[in-house]
Amino acid sequence: MRIIFMTDVIQLLPENVANQIAAGEVVQRPSSVVKELLENAIDAGASQVKLVVREAGKALVQVIDNGCGMSETDARMSFERHATSKIRESKDLFAIRTMGFRGEALASIAAVAQVELRTRRANEELGTRITVESSTVKMQEPCQCAAGTSIAVRNLFYNVPARRNFLKSDPVEMRHVLDEFQRVAIANPDVFFSLHHNDQEIFHLPPGNLRQRVVKIFGDHVNKKLVPVQEETDILKITGLVGKPDFFKKSRGEQLFFVNKRFIKSNYLHHAVVQAYEDLLPPDTFPFYVLFLDIDPMRIDINVHPTKQEIKFDDEKLVYNYLKVTVRHALGSHNVTPTLDFEQEPAFQAVPTKAPFLSQRPERPPSVGDFRPSPAGEKRHEDNLRHWQRLYEGLDLVEKSGSEPGEAEPTINFEVRPSAGHTQLDDESGSFSKGQKEPYQIHGQYIVSHIKSGFLLIDQQAASERILYERYLEALGNQPIATQKMLFPKNIELATADAALLKEILEEVNKLGFDIAEFGGNAFVVHGTPADLSGVSEEALLEKVLSQYKDNLELELGTQDNLARAMARSAAAKRGQALTVPEMQDLIDQLFACSVPYSSPSGRNCFITFELTELQKRFGNQA
């Protein structure tokens, strides 16, 4: 019998390995470094902060500030784990007003990058220079430098190749860098910020108030679309700006919450804001808002996640209700909420056929029993009820426009509209011939087309996206789309981030039928638009294309593929759009002329085939 004595197997990890593990939580990509360094600059009391980035932060992230600076000892201690000037004991966690407090950021960054720190306090003649690689201090010496701190982070994840390989393309990473920069800049409008990427200045933000900062970041066009929010209670103070209902967004990204000037993400609070708009927004859209909640730190817990973008409130329902009422009051006080009296509001007398806000009805029309008006008031109220019933008659049969696959769809009621001169799609060629049945549309989103073996049910939006996608890909390759020149060129100004993006892809955009030229700063001149998209707002179309392009960045498609998808998605025939018979016939012909007619660029089915034999089985007919 042999007895084997096991040696001890549990041991402490080396410091550099422990730091690399910790860095996995704190430093996920270059934007994580940007966030931590910018917040440290704010905590240092800086009034001027400069961010310098190369290769979207993969090669360099440098933050230069004029804050309080550090002593030689503090500079060395700043790279140690859990070394912080923000807290002393556990109870301090519930009185935090600073951005950082864990003491992990610099140690984690230095574990996965090459870091150089230069810092000097205002009352000292010489500063300190420290270089660190893989958690090891390579050099520490006195140096000449400006008062404040400069930290340069080079070659992120150079010693962790697997992590570096997981980084996305430069446009994707730069988008995340811009998001972090904008959040810190908006939270501190009294501080000067600038951002340089590859030696080009992207942002130059002088100090000012919140409205000035928001307009400087998102563009001058937003100024007239903003409504101020201001409310103070014993529990919390709510300030900020919300967009008017007509300034809605098709995608997320411009909805910002700050609690004690710290950016947070909260679907719960977002729901409160959406509820404040009630029926003022079209379906599947998002309001624009920048909202600040100032609350006693004792009432929240920010020590939930290393990124500090999630917090807990001691009474979430109370905060929810305060926020909802405050935003609703702000919208009402600036006359952007509608009145329900048809006689007092002539705009409701004639309802446009494509009114954007009629797809959502009020929870219920007012009831006569809710109050006791005068005889004249009662008659007017009854007239209003008849108006409401007429206004929303038949809307139960219409699905919300722009819904995605997977959402609940209403029951389809087939409504056949026969006519003389029918046409029918031929099974072999995918074309129409005379003397057969013509296609027809149901619910403004599907097209029914007869074939010999049954019928096709075509998703008009998915089919339109496939047709346009292949057309735009060809245009980007070697056959640019024709341009309709404008009699009077139009100047447009974009948000700073969108302007920088458009400059990068402007050559490809012009191949798609646009004629756009830079006009300095964030301004562009539009001389022409795609000939097949006449009558469309140039600014709205560009905004949609850029929004779709940004949403696709994470897919790593390549510039041309991404742009073709974005353009197709923006210009395609939408669900709910009525089509004539010739338009339906043309769409079907073009769809089956595509190289891949079966699915849209995003993978949705363009059509489904229903065989007669299958229908007979469903009806219990055994032919």
N, C-alpha and C positions, 0 to 999 in steps of 0.2 A: 504494500500500500504506500503510495507516494503522497506526500503532503506538499502542496504548492502554496507558498506564501506570496500573496499579491503585494506589490509595492503600492504606495499611495498614488492615486490617479488624479486627484483634484488639486489644481494649482492655480495661482493667480496669473492672469494674462499679462503679457508685457504691456507697458503703457501705450506704446504706439499702436498695438493691435486693438486694445480697448478703445482708443480714440477713433480708430477707423470704424469700429462697430458703432460707436455713438454717432459718428458722422453720417451713417446710413439713415438715421432718423432726422438729423438737422439739415444736412446738405444733400439734397436729392438731385439738384441740377444747378447751373449757374445762377438762375434767378433766386435760389435759396441764399447764395452768398450775397447777392445784391440786397436782399431783404435784411439780412443780419447786419451788414455793414452800414446801411442807411439808417437803420434804427439805432445803432450805436452812435452814429453822428448826431442824431436828434437828442439822444439821452445826454450827450456831451454838451448840449446847449449851443450847437452851431447855428449861425444865422446864414451861412453860405455852405452849400454842399454841391460838389461836382462829382459826377459818376462818369468814368471812362471805361468803355467796353471794347474788346476786340474779339472778332469771330464769335459773336453772340455770347461772350463770356467764357468760352472754352479756353482761349489763349490768355485773356486778361480781364479781371474785374478790379477796378481801382476806385476807391472813394476818398476824396480829399475834402476835409472840413476845417472850419476855423473855430472849433469848439475849445473846451478847456485844456485839452492835451493831457499827457500823463507824465509822471515822474519816471526816472530810470527804473526804480523798483516796480512801480505799477505796470510799466511797459512789459517787463519780464513776466510778472505774475499774470498778466492778461491772457497768456497762452496756456496757463494751467487749467485743468478741468475743475469745474465748480468754484472757480475764483471769480467773485463778482463784488461790485461796489453797491449793488442795488438793495440787498437784504442782509440782515444779520441773524435773524432767528425765524422760526416757522410762522409766528404770528404776522410777520411782515408780508407774507404771501397774500394776506387779505387787506393790504393797504397799498398795493402796487399802483403807481401812476406812470412808471417808466415802461419802455417797450421791451427791453431785455431784463432778465433777472436770474436765469438759470446758471450762467457762467460756463456754458458749453460751446457757444458759437465759435469763438476764435480757436479753441483747442480742437474742435471738430474740423474746421476749415484747414488748419495747419497740418492735420493728419493726412489729408488727401490732396495737398497742393503745395506749391512753393510760395511762401508768404514773405513780404518785406514790409516792415512797419517803421515809419518815421513819425516822431511825435515830439512836441515841445510845449511846455506851459508858457503863458505870456510873460511871467515874471522871471524866466530863466533865459540865459544867453545861449546855451547850447541845448540841443535836443538829443534824442536817442534813436539809433538805428538798429533794428534787430531783423535777422533773416532766419526763417525756420523752414525745414523740409522734413516731412514725415514725422512730425512731432519733435524733431531734434533741432535745438538752437545751433545754427551754424556760425553766427556772428552777432556780437553785440558791441557797439562802439558809439562814442559821442559823434554828433554830426550837426551841420548847419541846416536848418529848415525853418519854414514859416511856423508861426504859432498855430497850434491845432494838431490834427492827426491825418496822416496819409497811409492807407493800407492798400497794397497791391497784391492781388491773388493771381498767380500765374499757373498755367498748365493744370487746370483742375482735373483730378483723378489720374494724374500722370503715373502714380504708383499703384493704381487699381484699374488695370486695363479693362476688366469685365464691366466695371461701372461706366467707364468712358464710352465703351461700345454701345451702351444702352441709351446714350444721349441722342436726341433727335437732330434733324437738320438745323442749320443756322437760322432759317426763318422761324421754325417752331420755337427754338430756344429763345430767340430774340423777342418773340411775342410774349413769352413768360417774363422776360426781363422787363419789358415795357409795362406789363401789368403791375409788377411789384413796384417799379419806379413811380407810376402814376398814383398808386394807392398811398404811398408815403408822402408824395408831393401834395395830394389833395388833403390829407390829414393835417398838413402843416403849411397852410397858405401864406403864413407870415415869414417863411424861410425861402431864400433864393435856392433854386435847383437848376442844374443843367445836366444834360446827358449827351455824351459823344460816343458814337459807334464807328469804328474804323476811320477815325480822324474826321468824321462828319458830325456837326452838331445837330441833334435831333430835337432836343427841347432846350429852351431858354426861358425859364419861368421866374420873373421878378417877384418879389414879395407883394402881397396884396390881400384882399379879402377872399372868401370862399367862392363867390360868384366869379370874380376875376380869374381865379385859378382854374375853375371848371371850364370857363369859356376858353381860356388859353390852351387847355389840354384837348377839349372836344371840338373846338372850332367856334367861330363867331356866330354861326347860324343857330347855335343852341340858346343864345342869350335871351331871345324873345319867347322861348319855349319853356322857360323855367319859372316855377312858382316857389317862393320862399316858405319855409316851414319853421315855426317858432312856438314852443310850448314849454312851460316850466311848472312842475308840480313839486310836492314834498318828496316824492320818490325819485323822479328823474327829470332831466331836461332833454328835450328833443329839438334839434335844429337841423337845418340843411336845405336842400333844394329837391323838388320833384318835378318831373316833366308834365306838361299839359297832356290831356288824353290823346291828342293828335300827334304827339311826339313819341309814339310807341316804337318798340324795337322788335325785330323779327327773331332775335336770338338773345341769349343771356350775355352778360359781360359788362353792361353799363348800369348795373344795380349794385350799389356799394353801401355797406353798413359799417359804421365805426362805433365802437363802445370805448369810451374814455380815450378817443383818438387812435384806437387800435382796430385795424381792419379785421372783420370777422365774416364767416359764412354761416347763414342761418336760413334754412328753408321755412322754418316756422315764422320768423319775422317777415320774410318775403311774402308769405301768404297773407299776413296782416295788411301789408301795403296794397297787394292786389285786391283784397276785399274792400279797401277804402275807395278804389276806383269803381266798384260795383259793376254796372253795365256800360261803362264808358270806353272799354277797350275791346277791340276785335278779338276773336278767339285765337289762341296760340300766339299771343304777342306778350311783350313784357314792358312795363313802364320804366322810364328812366328815373333814377333817384340816387341822391348822395345824402345819406342821413346819418347824423351824429347823435348818439345816446350818451349822455353824461350821467353816471350813476355812482353811488357810493361803492367803492371797491369791496366793502364788506358784504354787499348784496350779490356779488358775482364771484365765480371761480374761474380764473384764466389758466390754472395749472392743470389743463385737461389733456393737451396734446403738445408735442415739441414745437410744432409750427405756430402755436398760440393763435390759430385762426378759429378755434372752437371754444366757446365759453358756456358756463351754466349760470342761469339766473335763479335766485332763490324763489321768485314768483314769476314764472314765464307768462302765465295767463294775464297777469296785471300789465306787464310790459306790452304784450300783444294788443290788449284793448286800448291802452294809452296811445300806442303807435297808430292803430287803425283810426281812432277818433281824430288824432292830431292831423294826419294826412288828409282825411276827409274834410276836416274843417278848413285846412289851407286851400284845398281845391274849391270849396264852396265860397270862401271869402274872396276869391279872385274870379268868381263868376264863370267857372269852367264846369260846373255841374248843371245838368239840364233841368228845366222846369217841366212838370207833367201836365200843365194846363194848356190844352190845344188852342183855346181862344186867345190866351195871352202870348202864346209862342207861335207866330205865323209860320215859322220854319217847319212845323210839324204838319201843316195843312197838306202839302204836297210831298209825299215821301219818295226820294229818288230810288230807282230800281236797284242800284248797287250801293245803297248806304252802308258804310262799313260797320256800323254798330248795331244793326238790327238782328244779328244772328243770336243775340242773347236777349231774352225778354226779362222784365222785372220779376221779382219773386211772385208778386200778384198785383193786379191793378187795384187802386183804392176802392174800398167798399163803401156804399152809401151809409151803411150802419155804423161806420167808424166815427161819424160826426153828424150833427143836425144842422144843416145849412138853411139859409132862407129859401123861400120857394124859387126865387130866380137862381140862387146858387145851386139848389138841388137839380134844377133842369140842366144847368151847365155841366154839373157833375155827371148826370146821366148821359149827356152828349159825349163827354170825355170817355166814358166807358165804351160807348159804341165805337168811338175812334180807335181805342186800344184794340178792341176785338177785330176791327177791320184791318188795323195796322199789322197785326201778327197772324192774320188768318193764313193757314197753310204752311207756316214756317216749321211745324213739327215734321214735315216731310223732307226738309232740306238738311243735309249733314253739314257740319261746320267745314268751311273751306280750308284746304291745306292740311287735312289730317293725315297722319302717317299710318303705315300698315301696323296692324296689331291693336288699333283702337276699335272700340265697339262701333259697328256700322248699323244703320237702321235697316228695317226690312225693305227689300226692294220690291216696288210695285211696278210691274211691267206695263207700259202704256204704249201699245203698238199704234203707229200712225201710218196707215197704208196710203199710197198715192199712186197715180198713173205712171208710167215710165220707171218702174223699179229697176234697181241694179243689184248685183250680187257679187261678192268676192269669190273669185275662182280659186279652188283649192290648190291648183298647181302653181299659177303665176302670181297669186296674191294681188290681182287687179280686178277691176269691175268690167262687166259687160252689160250691154243694154238688154232690156226686156226682163230683168230680174229685180229682186227686192233691194231697195236702198237701205242704208244703215239708219238707225235712230238712236237718240240719246236718252238716258234715264238718269234722273237726279243730278243732271248737270255735271256728271263726272265719269260715267261709263258709256261706251258705245256698243250697241248690239249690231252685229253683222252676220248675215246668213252665209253659211257655206253648205256644200252638198251633203255633208255628213252631220250637220247640226247647226251650231252658231258659235261665234266668237264673242266674248265679253272683254272689251278693251278698256284699260285704264287710260283715259285721255292724257292725264298729266305725266304718267310714267312713259307713255309712248312718245309724247312730245319731247320729253327730256332726252330720250334715246336718239331721236332724229336730230335734235339740235346739237347734242354732244358729238355725234359723228361729224356733223357739218363743221362745228367749230374746231375739232381736231384737225380736219383737213385744211381749214383756213390757217391754222397755226403752222401747218407743215409747209405748204407751198401755194396755196390759193386763197389769198386774203379776201374777205367779204367786202362787197361794195359798200361805199359810204354815201349817205345822204348829207350833202353840205348844208349848213345852216345859213340863212340870209344874214342873221345877226349873231355872231359868236357870243357864247355865254360864259361868263366868269363864275367859277364855283370855288368854294373854300372848304377843305376837308379838315377833320381832326388831325392832329400832328402825326399820330401813329398811322392813320389811314393814308395820309399824304406820303409818308415815307415808304409805305408798302406799294402805293400806286407808282411811285418813281421807279421802284425796282422792276415792276412788270409792265411798264408803260409801252414798251415796244411790242409785247405780245398783245396787250389790250387793243392797240391800234390795228393789229392784223385782223381783229374781230369786227371791223367796220367802224370803229371810233376814229376820230381825228382830234386828239387831245395833246396839248402842249403845256409844258411847265410855265408858270407865270411868276415864279419867285415865292419863297416861303412855302406856305401850304396851299397856295392858289394855283389853279389850272384854267386854261382857256379851252372850251369845247367848240371846235369848228365844224364837227359833223358827228353823226351817229349811224349805227347800222341801218342800211336802207330798208331791211325787213322789219324794223322795230320803230317805224315812224309813229309819232304821237305819244311816245313814252317820255316821261320826265327824265332828262339826262341825269340830274343829280340823284333822283330816287333809284334809277337803274344802276348807277355806279355804286351807290351805297349798298344795294343788294348784292352786286357782284363781289365787292370787297368783303362783305360780311360772310358770304358763302365761301369765299376763298380762304378766309381765316379759319372758318369752321372745319375746312378740309385739311388744314396744315398737318394735323396729327396723323393723317393717313399716309404721309410720306409719298405723295403721288408724283411729284415732279411738277415744275411750274406749268407746263403746257397742259398736262392732264388735269391738274387742279383747276386751272383757269377755264378749261372747256367745261368741266363739271359745274363750276360756279356760274358761268354764263348760261348754260343750259337750264340749270335750276331756276335762275332769275327770270329768264325769258319764256319759259315753257307755258303752255296753256294750263291754267289752274283749274282745280276742281271747283265746280260751280259756274264755270264759264260756258255760256250757251254757244253751240256751234251750229252752223248751217249744214245742210246735207252735202254741198260741195266741199266744205271745209272738212267734214268727217271723212268723205271719200278720199280727199287729198292726204289727210293724216294717215289713213290706213295704207294707201299706196306707198307713201314715203317710209312708213314703218317697216313694211316687208321688203323694201329695197335696202334696208340697213344690213350691215354685216352681222350684227348680233341683235335681231329684232325681239328676242325673247324676254329681255330684262332691261331695266333702266340702269344708268351708271351706278346708282346706289344699290342695285341688286333686287329691286322690286319687280314683280312680274308685270310685263306690259300687256299681256292678254291671257285669257284662260279659254280653253276649248271645251264645249259641251257637246257630246255626241248624242245623236238621236236614240241610240240603243240604251245609253245610260239614262236618258230622260224616261224612256218607256219602262225601264226597270223601276225607277223611282215612283212612277204612277201605277205600278203593279200590272203593266201591260206586258204580256209575254207574246211577242210577235214571232 
